[in-house]
Amino acid sequence: QVQLVESGGGLVQAGGSLRLSCAASGYTYSRYCMGWFRQAPGKEREGVATIHPAGGSTNYADSVKGRFTISQDNAKSTVYLQMNSLKTEDTAMYYCEADSYAVLDCLGVGFRGAKFGYWGQGTQVTVSS
């Protein structure tokens, strides 16, 4: 079955950096849209960044553009989220998610509240001031 395992979260000061990793298994990696989402206490789930493994097209939430970069290592079936210039408002639980969206949907639906069918256990990111 599909498994997504996140790692790399932690506590960092504002302005610092973290890199999250998501190792995927149990399916053909190139066929599934991958995304990073986050949810802070009392707030709705928010799409952060998505990537379609077939071609590597990406998209980002406006709040992270220029600071975060999503990338992948197809050979390792792993997606990364490099987070630079972190802000206190980036504090949240970050989840890696996957679904069989085609490229155009992959780059859009996650930012309009669409659910993805598979997700990991999450990794906490805490940014202190």
The first five atom37 places (N, CA, C, CB, O) and aatype in JSON, in Angstrom:
{
  "aatype": [5, 19, 5, 10, 19, 6, 15, 7, 7, 7, 10, 19, 5, 0, 7, 7, 15, 10, 1, 10, 15, 4, 0, 0, 15, 7, 18, 16, 18, 15, 1, 18, 4, 12, 7, 17, 13, 1, 5, 0, 14, 7, 11, 6, 1, 6, 7, 19, 0, 16, 9, 8, 14, 0, 7, 7, 15, 16, 2, 18, 0, 3, 15, 19, 11, 7, 1, 13, 16, 9, 15, 5, 3, 2, 0, 11, 15, 16, 19, 18, 10, 5, 12, 2, 15, 10, 11, 16, 6, 3, 16, 0, 12, 18, 18, 4, 6, 0, 3, 15, 18, 0, 19, 10, 3, 4, 10, 7, 19, 7, 13, 1, 7, 0, 11, 13, 7, 18, 17, 7, 5, 7, 16, 5, 19, 16, 19, 15, 15],
  "atom_mask": [
    [1, 1, 1, 1, 1],
    [1, 1, 1, 1, 1],
    [1, 1, 1, 1, 1],
    [1, 1, 1, 1, 1],
    [1, 1, 1, 1, 1],
    [1, 1, 1, 1, 1],
    [1, 1, 1, 1, 1],
    [1, 1, 1, 0, 1],
    [1, 1, 1, 0, 1],
    [1, 1, 1, 0, 1],
    [1, 1, 1, 1, 1],
    [1, 1, 1, 1, 1],
    [1, 1, 1, 1, 1],
    [1, 1, 1, 1, 1],
    [1, 1, 1, 0, 1],
    [1, 1, 1, 0, 1],
    [1, 1, 1, 1, 1],
    [1, 1, 1, 1, 1],
    [1, 1, 1, 1, 1],
    [1, 1, 1, 1, 1],
    [1, 1, 1, 1, 1],
    [1, 1, 1, 1, 1],
    [1, 1, 1, 1, 1],
    [1, 1, 1, 1, 1],
    [1, 1, 1, 1, 1],
    [1, 1, 1, 0, 1],
    [1, 1, 1, 1, 1],
    [1, 1, 1, 1, 1],
    [1, 1, 1, 1, 1],
    [1, 1, 1, 1, 1],
    [1, 1, 1, 1, 1],
    [1, 1, 1, 1, 1],
    [1, 1, 1, 1, 1],
    [1, 1, 1, 1, 1],
    [1, 1, 1, 0, 1],
    [1, 1, 1, 1, 1],
    [1, 1, 1, 1, 1],
    [1, 1, 1, 1, 1],
    [1, 1, 1, 1, 1],
    [1, 1, 1, 1, 1],
    [1, 1, 1, 1, 1],
    [1, 1, 1, 0, 1],
    [1, 1, 1, 1, 1],
    [1, 1, 1, 1, 1],
    [1, 1, 1, 1, 1],
    [1, 1, 1, 1, 1],
    [1, 1, 1, 0, 1],
    [1, 1, 1, 1, 1],
    [1, 1, 1, 1, 1],
    [1, 1, 1, 1, 1],
    [1, 1, 1, 1, 1],
    [1, 1, 1, 1, 1],
    [1, 1, 1, 1, 1],
    [1, 1, 1, 1, 1],
    [1, 1, 1, 0, 1],
    [1, 1, 1, 0, 1],
    [1, 1, 1, 1, 1],
    [1, 1, 1, 1, 1],
    [1, 1, 1, 1, 1],
    [1, 1, 1, 1, 1],
    [1, 1, 1, 1, 1],
    [1, 1, 1, 1, 1],
    [1, 1, 1, 1, 1],
    [1, 1, 1, 1, 1],
    [1, 1, 1, 1, 1],
    [1, 1, 1, 0, 1],
    [1, 1, 1, 1, 1],
    [1, 1, 1, 1, 1],
    [1, 1, 1, 1, 1],
    [1, 1, 1, 1, 1],
    [1, 1, 1, 1, 1],
    [1, 1, 1, 1, 1],
    [1, 1, 1, 1, 1],
    [1, 1, 1, 1, 1],
    [1, 1, 1, 1, 1],
    [1, 1, 1, 1, 1],
    [1, 1, 1, 1, 1],
    [1, 1, 1, 1, 1],
    [1, 1, 1, 1, 1],
    [1, 1, 1, 1, 1],
    [1, 1, 1, 1, 1],
    [1, 1, 1, 1, 1],
    [1, 1, 1, 1, 1],
    [1, 1, 1, 1, 1],
    [1, 1, 1, 1, 1],
    [1, 1, 1, 1, 1],
    [1, 1, 1, 1, 1],
    [1, 1, 1, 1, 1],
    [1, 1, 1, 1, 1],
    [1, 1, 1, 1, 1],
    [1, 1, 1, 1, 1],
    [1, 1, 1, 1, 1],
    [1, 1, 1, 1, 1],
    [1, 1, 1, 1, 1],
    [1, 1, 1, 1, 1],
    [1, 1, 1, 1, 1],
    [1, 1, 1, 1, 1],
    [1, 1, 1, 1, 1],
    [1, 1, 1, 1, 1],
    [1, 1, 1, 1, 1],
    [1, 1, 1, 1, 1],
    [1, 1, 1, 1, 1],
    [1, 1, 1, 1, 1],
    [1, 1, 1, 1, 1],
    [1, 1, 1, 1, 1],
    [1, 1, 1, 1, 1],
    [1, 1, 1, 1, 1],
    [1, 1, 1, 0, 1],
    [1, 1, 1, 1, 1],
    [1, 1, 1, 0, 1],
    [1, 1, 1, 1, 1],
    [1, 1, 1, 1, 1],
    [1, 1, 1, 0, 1],
    [1, 1, 1, 1, 1],
    [1, 1, 1, 1, 1],
    [1, 1, 1, 1, 1],
    [1, 1, 1, 0, 1],
    [1, 1, 1, 1, 1],
    [1, 1, 1, 1, 1],
    [1, 1, 1, 0, 1],
    [1, 1, 1, 1, 1],
    [1, 1, 1, 0, 1],
    [1, 1, 1, 1, 1],
    [1, 1, 1, 1, 1],
    [1, 1, 1, 1, 1],
    [1, 1, 1, 1, 1],
    [1, 1, 1, 1, 1],
    [1, 1, 1, 1, 1],
    [1, 1, 1, 1, 1]
  ],
  "atom_positions": [
    [[0.83, -1.18, 0.0], [0.0, 0.0, 0.0], [0.88, 1.25, 0.0], [-0.95, 0.0, 1.21], [2.07, 1.2, 0.29]],
    [[0.25, 2.37, -0.33], [0.99, 3.62, -0.38], [1.44, 4.01, 1.02], [0.13, 4.74, -1.0], [0.67, 4.01, 1.97]],
    [[2.73, 4.35, 1.11], [3.27, 4.84, 2.38], [4.07, 6.1, 2.11], [4.15, 3.77, 3.07], [4.85, 6.17, 1.16]],
    [[3.86, 7.09, 2.96], [4.61, 8.34, 2.89], [5.2, 8.61, 4.27], [3.7, 9.54, 2.41], [4.48, 8.65, 5.27]],
    [[6.5, 8.79, 4.32], [7.16, 8.98, 5.6], [7.95, 10.29, 5.55], [8.1, 7.78, 5.93], [8.91, 10.44, 4.8]],
    [[7.5, 11.23, 6.38], [8.16, 12.54, 6.43], [9.25, 12.56, 7.49], [7.13, 13.65, 6.72], [9.22, 11.8, 8.46]],
    [[10.2, 13.44, 7.28], [11.25, 13.68, 8.27], [11.83, 15.06, 8.04], [12.36, 12.59, 8.2], [11.6, 15.68, 7.0]],
    [[12.59, 15.54, 9.03], [13.31, 16.79, 8.86], [12.77, 17.99, 9.6], [0.0, 0.0, 0.0], [13.38, 19.06, 9.57]],
    [[11.64, 17.83, 10.26], [11.1, 18.95, 11.01], [11.93, 19.25, 12.24], [0.0, 0.0, 0.0], [12.87, 18.52, 12.57]],
    [[11.57, 20.34, 12.92], [12.29, 20.69, 14.13], [12.03, 22.11, 14.55], [0.0, 0.0, 0.0], [11.11, 22.77, 14.06]],
    [[12.86, 22.58, 15.47], [12.76, 23.94, 16.0], [13.88, 24.77, 15.39], [12.84, 23.95, 17.55], [15.04, 24.37, 15.4]],
    [[13.52, 25.92, 14.86], [14.5, 26.79, 14.22], [14.13, 28.24, 14.51], [14.58, 26.54, 12.69], [12.96, 28.56, 14.71]],
    [[15.12, 29.09, 14.53], [14.85, 30.51, 14.74], [14.38, 31.15, 13.44], [16.1, 31.23, 15.28], [14.69, 30.69, 12.35]],
    [[13.63, 32.22, 13.59], [13.18, 32.97, 12.42], [14.39, 33.37, 11.58], [12.37, 34.22, 12.84], [15.42, 33.81, 12.09]],
    [[14.22, 33.22, 10.27], [15.31, 33.48, 9.35], [16.14, 32.26, 9.01], [0.0, 0.0, 0.0], [16.95, 32.29, 8.09]],
    [[15.93, 31.2, 9.75], [16.69, 29.97, 9.53], [16.1, 29.11, 8.44], [0.0, 0.0, 0.0], [15.15, 29.49, 7.75]],
    [[16.67, 27.92, 8.29], [16.27, 27.0, 7.23], [16.06, 25.59, 7.77], [17.32, 26.98, 6.11], [16.66, 25.19, 8.77]],
    [[15.21, 24.86, 7.08], [15.0, 23.44, 7.33], [14.74, 22.77, 5.99], [13.82, 23.2, 8.33], [14.26, 23.4, 5.05]],
    [[15.06, 21.48, 5.92], [14.7, 20.7, 4.74], [13.9, 19.49, 5.18], [15.96, 20.28, 3.94], [14.36, 18.66, 5.96]],
    [[12.69, 19.41, 4.66], [11.84, 18.26, 4.93], [12.0, 17.23, 3.81], [10.36, 18.69, 5.07], [12.22, 17.58, 2.65]],
    [[11.88, 15.97, 4.19], [11.93, 14.88, 3.22], [10.68, 14.03, 3.34], [13.2, 14.02, 3.42], [10.1, 13.9, 4.42]],
    [[10.29, 13.45, 2.23], [9.14, 12.54, 2.21], [9.49, 11.35, 1.34], [7.84, 13.26, 1.69], [9.63, 11.48, 0.12]],
    [[9.64, 10.2, 1.95], [9.97, 8.98, 1.23], [8.68, 8.24, 0.9], [10.92, 8.09, 2.05], [7.9, 7.9, 1.79]],
    [[8.46, 8.0, -0.38], [7.24, 7.35, -0.84], [7.52, 5.9, -1.23], [6.64, 8.11, -2.04], [8.59, 5.57, -1.75]],
    [[6.56, 5.04, -0.97], [6.69, 3.64, -1.36], [5.32, 3.02, -1.57], [7.48, 2.85, -0.3], [4.3, 3.58, -1.15]],
    [[5.3, 1.87, -2.22], [4.06, 1.14, -2.39], [3.3, 1.44, -3.66], [0.0, 0.0, 0.0], [2.2, 0.94, -3.85]],
    [[3.87, 2.26, -4.53], [3.21, 2.59, -5.79], [4.27, 3.09, -6.77], [2.09, 3.67, -5.57], [5.43, 3.29, -6.4]],
    [[3.84, 3.28, -8.01], [4.75, 3.8, -9.03], [4.89, 5.3, -8.82], [4.25, 3.48, -10.46], [3.97, 6.06, -9.12]],
    [[6.02, 5.72, -8.32], [6.22, 7.09, -7.88], [5.85, 8.11, -8.95], [7.65, 7.29, -7.46], [5.22, 9.12, -8.64]],
    [[6.23, 7.88, -10.17], [6.07, 8.89, -11.22], [4.62, 9.16, -11.58], [6.8, 8.46, -12.45], [4.33, 10.12, -12.3]],
    [[3.71, 8.36, -11.1], [2.31, 8.5, -11.49], [1.49, 9.39, -10.55], [1.68, 7.14, -11.57], [0.37, 9.75, -10.88]],
    [[2.04, 9.74, -9.4], [1.25, 10.44, -8.4], [1.77, 11.85, -8.17], [1.24, 9.67, -7.1], [2.97, 12.06, -7.97]],
    [[0.87, 12.78, -8.18], [1.15, 14.15, -7.76], [1.56, 14.13, -6.3], [-0.1, 15.08, -7.98], [0.97, 13.42, -5.49]],
    [[2.58, 14.91, -5.97], [3.05, 14.99, -4.59], [2.9, 16.41, -4.08], [4.52, 14.53, -4.48], [3.1, 17.37, -4.83]],
    [[2.55, 16.56, -2.82], [2.4, 17.89, -2.29], [2.79, 17.97, -0.83], [0.0, 0.0, 0.0], [2.74, 16.99, -0.09]],
    [[3.18, 19.16, -0.44], [3.4, 19.46, 0.97], [2.26, 20.38, 1.43], [4.8, 20.13, 1.2], [1.95, 21.38, 0.78]],
    [[1.66, 20.01, 2.54], [0.58, 20.78, 3.13], [0.94, 21.04, 4.58], [-0.78, 20.03, 3.01], [1.79, 20.36, 5.15]],
    [[0.29, 22.03, 5.18], [0.56, 22.31, 6.58], [-0.73, 22.7, 7.28], [1.61, 23.41, 6.72], [-1.68, 23.2, 6.68]],
    [[-0.72, 22.47, 8.57], [-1.87, 22.87, 9.38], [-1.37, 23.33, 10.73], [-2.89, 21.7, 9.53], [-0.7, 22.59, 11.46]],
    [[-1.71, 24.56, 11.05], [-1.37, 25.12, 12.35], [-2.58, 24.98, 13.27], [-0.94, 26.61, 12.21], [-3.71, 24.88, 12.79]],
    [[-2.37, 24.97, 14.56], [-3.48, 24.85, 15.5], [-4.53, 25.93, 15.26], [-2.98, 24.92, 16.93], [-4.21, 27.11, 15.19]],
    [[-5.77, 25.5, 15.14], [-6.85, 26.44, 14.96], [-7.01, 26.98, 13.56], [0.0, 0.0, 0.0], [-7.87, 27.82, 13.31]],
    [[-6.18, 26.51, 12.65], [-6.24, 26.99, 11.27], [-6.56, 25.85, 10.32], [-4.92, 27.65, 10.87], [-6.4, 24.68, 10.65]],
    [[-7.0, 26.22, 9.13], [-7.31, 25.22, 8.12], [-6.02, 24.69, 7.48], [-8.24, 25.81, 7.04], [-4.98, 25.35, 7.48]],
    [[-6.15, 23.5, 6.95], [-5.06, 22.91, 6.16], [-4.77, 23.8, 4.97], [-5.43, 21.48, 5.69], [-5.68, 24.32, 4.32]],
    [[-3.49, 23.97, 4.68], [-3.07, 24.89, 3.62], [-2.1, 24.19, 2.69], [-2.43, 26.16, 4.22], [-1.15, 23.53, 3.14]],
    [[-2.33, 24.32, 1.41], [-1.39, 23.81, 0.42], [-0.15, 24.67, 0.4], [0.0, 0.0, 0.0], [-0.25, 25.89, 0.33]],
    [[1.02, 24.07, 0.46], [2.28, 24.8, 0.49], [2.97, 24.73, -0.88], [3.2, 24.25, 1.59], [3.33, 25.75, -1.45]],
    [[3.15, 23.51, -1.38], [3.84, 23.32, -2.65], [3.46, 21.96, -3.23], [5.38, 23.43, -2.47], [3.25, 21.0, -2.49]],
    [[3.39, 21.9, -4.54], [3.11, 20.63, -5.2], [4.1, 20.41, -6.33], [1.67, 20.59, -5.73], [4.67, 21.36, -6.88]],
    [[4.29, 19.15, -6.66], [5.16, 18.78, -7.77], [4.6, 17.54, -8.43], [6.62, 18.54, -7.28], [4.13, 16.61, -7.77]],
    [[4.64, 17.54, -9.77], [4.25, 16.32, -10.45], [5.52, 15.62, -10.9], [3.3, 16.61, -11.65], [6.28, 16.17, -11.69]],
    [[5.75, 14.4, -10.42], [7.0, 13.7, -10.72], [7.28, 13.51, -12.2], [6.98, 12.37, -10.06], [8.43, 13.47, -12.62]],
    [[6.22, 13.39, -13.0], [6.42, 13.24, -14.44], [6.67, 14.6, -15.06], [5.2, 12.55, -15.11], [5.73, 15.26, -15.49]],
    [[7.9, 15.02, -15.11], [8.23, 16.32, -15.66], [8.72, 17.32, -14.64], [0.0, 0.0, 0.0], [9.48, 18.23, -14.98]],
    [[8.3, 17.17, -13.41], [8.81, 18.03, -12.35], [8.18, 19.4, -12.24], [0.0, 0.0, 0.0], [8.75, 20.28, -11.58]],
    [[7.03, 19.62, -12.86], [6.36, 20.91, -12.72], [5.99, 21.16, -11.27], [5.1, 20.98, -13.61], [5.6, 20.24, -10.54]],
    [[6.11, 22.42, -10.85], [5.86, 22.77, -9.46], [4.95, 23.98, -9.34], [7.17, 23.03, -8.75], [4.78, 24.75, -10.28]],
    [[4.38, 24.12, -8.17], [3.61, 25.31, -7.86], [3.7, 25.56, -6.36], [2.12, 25.16, -8.31], [3.96, 24.64, -5.58]],
    [[3.48, 26.82, -5.97], [3.66, 27.21, -4.58], [2.53, 28.12, -4.11], [5.0, 27.89, -4.4], [1.92, 28.84, -4.9]],
    [[2.27, 28.08, -2.82], [1.39, 29.07, -2.24], [2.1, 30.41, -2.27], [0.98, 28.67, -0.78], [3.33, 30.48, -2.16]],
    [[1.33, 31.47, -2.41], [1.93, 32.81, -2.46], [2.74, 33.11, -1.21], [0.85, 33.87, -2.63], [3.75, 33.82, -1.27]],
    [[2.31, 32.58, -0.08], [2.96, 32.88, 1.19], [4.37, 32.3, 1.29], [2.11, 32.35, 2.33], [5.14, 32.71, 2.16]],
    [[4.72, 31.35, 0.41], [6.05, 30.74, 0.51], [6.88, 30.94, -0.74], [5.91, 29.27, 0.79], [8.05, 30.54, -0.77]],
    [[6.32, 31.53, -1.76], [7.08, 31.73, -3.0], [8.34, 32.54, -2.74], [6.21, 32.44, -4.06], [8.31, 33.55, -2.03]],
    [[9.44, 32.08, -3.31], [10.71, 32.75, -3.12], [11.45, 32.3, -1.88], [0.0, 0.0, 0.0], [12.64, 32.61, -1.73]],
    [[10.78, 31.57, -0.99], [11.43, 31.1, 0.23], [11.53, 29.58, 0.28], [10.66, 31.6, 1.45], [12.52, 29.03, 0.78]],
    [[10.53, 28.9, -0.24], [10.48, 27.43, -0.2], [10.71, 26.88, -1.6], [9.12, 26.94, 0.36], [10.34, 27.5, -2.6]],
    [[11.33, 25.71, -1.65], [11.54, 25.02, -2.92], [11.2, 23.55, -2.76], [13.0, 25.2, -3.41], [11.73, 22.87, -1.89]],
    [[10.3, 23.07, -3.62], [9.98, 21.65, -3.64], [10.81, 20.99, -4.73], [8.45, 21.4, -3.86], [10.96, 21.54, -5.83]],
    [[11.34, 19.82, -4.43], [12.15, 19.11, -5.42], [11.98, 17.62, -5.19], [13.65, 19.52, -5.33], [11.31, 17.19, -4.25]],
    [[12.59, 16.84, -6.06], [12.42, 15.39, -5.94], [13.67, 14.67, -6.39], [11.22, 14.93, -6.76], [14.49, 15.19, -7.14]],
    [[13.79, 13.45, -5.9], [14.8, 12.52, -6.37], [14.04, 11.28, -6.82], [15.89, 12.18, -5.25], [13.67, 10.43, -6.01]],
    [[13.8, 11.2, -8.12], [12.99, 10.1, -8.64], [13.58, 8.73, -8.31], [12.82, 10.23, -10.14], [12.85, 7.78, -8.04]],
    [[14.9, 8.65, -8.32], [15.55, 7.37, -8.06], [15.27, 6.89, -6.64], [17.05, 7.47, -8.29], [15.25, 5.69, -6.37]],
    [[15.07, 7.83, -5.74], [14.8, 7.49, -4.35], [13.32, 7.6, -3.99], [15.61, 8.38, -3.44], [12.93, 7.35, -2.85]],
    [[12.49, 7.97, -4.97], [11.05, 8.18, -4.71], [10.85, 9.09, -3.5], [10.33, 6.82, -4.48], [10.06, 8.8, -2.61]],
    [[11.58, 10.18, -3.51], [11.58, 11.1, -2.37], [11.35, 12.52, -2.84], [12.91, 11.0, -1.59], [11.91, 12.97, -3.84]],
    [[10.53, 13.21, -2.09], [10.24, 14.62, -2.33], [10.81, 15.42, -1.17], [8.7, 14.87, -2.5], [10.77, 14.99, -0.02]],
    [[11.33, 16.58, -1.49], [11.93, 17.45, -0.49], [11.22, 18.8, -0.46], [13.43, 17.63, -0.75], [10.63, 19.23, -1.45]],
    [[11.29, 19.45, 0.67], [10.83, 20.83, 0.79], [11.93, 21.6, 1.51], [9.46, 20.93, 1.55], [12.11, 21.48, 2.72]],
    [[12.65, 22.4, 0.73], [13.68, 23.26, 1.31], [13.01, 24.56, 1.74], [14.84, 23.53, 0.3], [12.42, 25.26, 0.92]],
    [[13.12, 24.86, 3.01], [12.46, 26.04, 3.57], [13.52, 27.0, 4.07], [11.47, 25.64, 4.71], [14.24, 26.71, 5.02]],
    [[13.59, 28.15, 3.43], [14.55, 29.19, 3.83], [13.8, 30.41, 4.34], [15.46, 29.57, 2.64], [12.6, 30.56, 4.13]],
    [[14.52, 31.27, 5.01], [13.94, 32.52, 5.54], [12.65, 32.24, 6.28], [13.68, 33.53, 4.4], [11.63, 32.89, 6.06]],
    [[12.71, 31.27, 7.16], [11.5, 30.86, 7.87], [10.98, 31.97, 8.76], [11.77, 29.63, 8.7], [11.73, 32.75, 9.34]],
    [[9.65, 32.02, 8.85], [8.95, 33.01, 9.65], [8.16, 32.3, 10.74], [8.02, 33.88, 8.77], [7.86, 31.11, 10.63]],
    [[7.81, 33.02, 11.79], [7.03, 32.39, 12.86], [5.7, 31.87, 12.34], [6.78, 33.39, 13.99], [5.19, 30.87, 12.84]],
    [[5.16, 32.53, 11.34], [3.88, 32.07, 10.78], [4.0, 30.79, 9.96], [3.29, 33.15, 9.92], [2.99, 30.23, 9.53]],
    [[5.22, 30.31, 9.74], [5.4, 29.02, 9.09], [5.26, 27.86, 10.06], [6.75, 28.96, 8.41], [5.27, 26.7, 9.65]],
    [[5.14, 28.16, 11.34], [4.99, 27.12, 12.35], [3.72, 26.32, 12.1], [4.98, 27.73, 13.77], [2.62, 26.88, 12.03]],
    [[3.87, 25.01, 11.97], [2.72, 24.13, 11.68], [3.2, 22.69, 11.63], [2.04, 24.53, 10.33], [4.4, 22.41, 11.66]],
    [[2.24, 21.78, 11.56], [2.54, 20.4, 11.23], [2.53, 20.3, 9.71], [1.51, 19.39, 11.88], [1.57, 20.73, 9.06]],
    [[3.58, 19.76, 9.16], [3.71, 19.64, 7.71], [3.48, 18.19, 7.3], [5.1, 20.13, 7.24], [4.03, 17.26, 7.88]],
    [[2.65, 18.04, 6.28], [2.3, 16.72, 5.8], [2.68, 16.57, 4.33], [0.8, 16.45, 5.99], [2.51, 17.49, 3.52]],
    [[3.2, 15.41, 4.0], [3.43, 15.04, 2.61], [2.2, 14.26, 2.15], [4.76, 14.2, 2.44], [1.73, 13.37, 2.86]],
    [[1.69, 14.59, 1.0], [0.49, 13.93, 0.5], [0.65, 13.55, -0.97], [-0.75, 14.83, 0.68], [1.47, 14.13, -1.68]],
    [[-0.12, 12.58, -1.39], [-0.03, 12.1, -2.76], [-1.41, 11.75, -3.29], [0.9, 10.88, -2.85], [-2.3, 11.34, -2.54]],
    [[-1.58, 11.92, -4.59], [-2.81, 11.5, -5.25], [-2.54, 11.44, -6.75], [-3.99, 12.46, -4.93], [-1.56, 11.98, -7.25]],
    [[-3.44, 10.76, -7.45], [-3.24, 10.52, -8.88], [-3.77, 11.65, -9.75], [-3.89, 9.22, -9.28], [-4.42, 11.39, -10.76]],
    [[-3.51, 12.89, -9.37], [-3.94, 14.01, -10.19], [-3.03, 14.15, -11.39], [-3.95, 15.32, -9.37], [-1.82, 13.92, -11.29]],
    [[-3.62, 14.51, -12.53], [-2.82, 14.84, -13.7], [-2.09, 16.15, -13.45], [-3.7, 14.92, -14.98], [-2.36, 16.85, -12.47]],
    [[-1.18, 16.48, -14.33], [-0.27, 17.6, -14.08], [-1.0, 18.9, -13.76], [0.63, 17.8, -15.28], [-0.71, 19.53, -12.74]],
    [[-1.94, 19.31, -14.6], [-2.59, 20.6, -14.39], [-3.35, 20.63, -13.06], [-3.55, 20.91, -15.55], [-3.31, 21.63, -12.34]],
    [[-4.05, 19.56, -12.74], [-4.75, 19.5, -11.46], [-3.77, 19.47, -10.3], [-5.67, 18.28, -11.41], [-4.01, 20.09, -9.26]],
    [[-2.68, 18.77, -10.49], [-1.66, 18.66, -9.44], [-1.18, 20.04, -9.03], [-0.48, 17.8, -9.91], [-0.93, 20.29, -7.85]],
    [[-1.05, 20.92, -10.0], [-0.5, 22.25, -9.72], [-1.55, 23.22, -9.2], [0.14, 22.81, -10.96], [-1.24, 24.37, -8.88]],
    [[-2.8, 22.77, -9.12], [-3.84, 23.7, -8.73], [-4.75, 23.27, -7.59], [0.0, 0.0, 0.0], [-5.01, 24.05, -6.67]],
    [[-5.23, 22.02, -7.65], [-6.31, 21.65, -6.73], [-5.9, 21.7, -5.27], [-6.8, 20.28, -7.06], [-6.71, 22.01, -4.41]],
    [[-4.64, 21.39, -5.0], [-4.19, 21.39, -3.61], [-4.29, 22.75, -2.97], [0.0, 0.0, 0.0], [-4.38, 22.85, -1.74]],
    [[-4.27, 23.8, -3.78], [-4.33, 25.16, -3.24], [-5.77, 25.67, -3.18], [-3.47, 26.1, -4.1], [-6.02, 26.8, -2.76]],
    [[-6.7, 24.82, -3.61], [-8.12, 25.19, -3.55], [-8.86, 24.26, -2.58], [-8.77, 25.12, -4.96], [-10.08, 24.13, -2.65]],
    [[-8.12, 23.63, -1.7], [-8.74, 22.83, -0.64], [-9.02, 21.39, -0.98], [0.0, 0.0, 0.0], [-9.62, 20.67, -0.17]],
    [[-8.59, 20.93, -2.16], [-8.86, 19.55, -2.53], [-8.09, 18.59, -1.63], [-8.5, 19.3, -4.01], [-6.96, 18.86, -1.22]],
    [[-8.73, 17.47, -1.34], [-8.09, 16.45, -0.52], [-7.21, 15.57, -1.38], [-9.15, 15.61, 0.22], [-7.52, 15.27, -2.53]],
    [[-6.11, 15.15, -0.81], [-5.28, 14.14, -1.44], [-5.56, 12.81, -0.74], [-3.76, 14.52, -1.36], [-5.89, 12.77, 0.44]],
    [[-5.42, 11.73, -1.5], [-5.85, 10.44, -0.98], [-4.91, 9.78, 0.0], [0.0, 0.0, 0.0], [-5.32, 8.91, 0.77]],
    [[-3.65, 10.19, -0.02], [-2.67, 9.54, 0.84], [-1.83, 10.62, 1.55], [-1.76, 8.58, 0.03], [-1.52, 11.65, 0.97]],
    [[-1.49, 10.37, 2.77], [-0.68, 11.32, 3.54], [0.15, 10.59, 4.57], [-1.57, 12.37, 4.22], [-0.15, 9.46, 4.96]],
    [[1.21, 11.27, 5.01], [2.08, 10.69, 6.02], [1.66, 11.12, 7.42], [0.0, 0.0, 0.0], [0.58, 11.69, 7.62]],
    [[2.51, 10.82, 8.36], [2.19, 11.09, 9.77], [2.45, 12.54, 10.15], [2.99, 10.18, 10.67], [2.01, 12.99, 11.2]],
    [[3.16, 13.25, 9.29], [3.43, 14.65, 9.55], [4.74, 14.86, 10.29], [0.0, 0.0, 0.0], [5.24, 13.97, 10.98]],
    [[5.28, 16.06, 10.12], [6.49, 16.45, 10.85], [6.32, 17.89, 11.31], [7.78, 16.28, 9.96], [5.92, 18.75, 10.53]],
    [[6.61, 18.13, 12.57], [6.37, 19.45, 13.17], [7.5, 20.41, 12.83], [6.21, 19.32, 14.68], [8.68, 20.09, 12.97]],
    [[7.11, 21.59, 12.4], [8.05, 22.69, 12.18], [7.67, 23.82, 13.11], [8.06, 23.16, 10.68], [6.54, 24.31, 13.07]],
    [[8.6, 24.23, 13.94], [8.36, 25.32, 14.87], [9.42, 26.4, 14.66], [8.36, 24.81, 16.35], [10.62, 26.14, 14.76]],
    [[8.95, 27.6, 14.36], [9.85, 28.72, 14.12], [9.71, 29.71, 15.27], [9.56, 29.41, 12.74], [8.62, 30.24, 15.5]],
    [[10.79, 29.95, 15.97], [10.76, 30.86, 17.11], [11.25, 32.25, 16.71], [11.61, 30.31, 18.26], [12.04, 32.41, 15.78]],
    [[10.76, 33.23, 17.42], [11.13, 34.62, 17.1], [12.42, 35.02, 17.8], [10.01, 35.58, 17.5], [12.88, 36.16, 17.64]]
  ]
}
